[in-house]
Amino acid sequence: MNTKTATKMNGVTVAANGKPKHMPKPPSLLARYSCATVMVGVMGLWTKYAFLPEDETPSIAMPMHSYKIPLAFSLSYCIALPVLRYLAQNYFLHWTDMKLLLRETMILYNLAQVLLNAYTVYLIIVAVTQNNHPFVGETNLVTSG
């Protein structure tokens, strides 16, 4: 096997033995925490629209229950994926280690998902056992709290 032959794989020049010829440098602590801060901001925006006060009954007239906000979030997500993939393959892989850059962000994201799921299960159990909520759900629609 000729180790001097190089090919491009995902934007990184790779030797014939499969190892990158140029290893990207590790990101700074500021860059890693900046990514985590952006994730906290996105979670805060999502929380503003997703969580309602518990004394209000959600209705069809609320913004989150119309098509506009979920459609905007879904479209922005679908647009962001190819843009981020393009940027990662053409720019980021050359100057930084992406796994290390996103480590704190992914830990924060996974922790938030676990806590949110545990809170959801807790609320379902409380609603069914203590508040006489039907297990399957309510079929009546309301227009206001």
Secondary structure, 3 states (H helix, E strand, C coil): CCCCCEEEECCEEEECCCCECCCCCCCCHHHHHHHHHHHHHHHHHHHHHHCCCCCCCCCCCCHHHCCHHHHHHHHHHHHHHHHHHHHHHHHHHHHCCHHHHCHHHHHHHHHHHHHHHHHHHHHHHHHHHCCCCCCCCCCCCCCCC
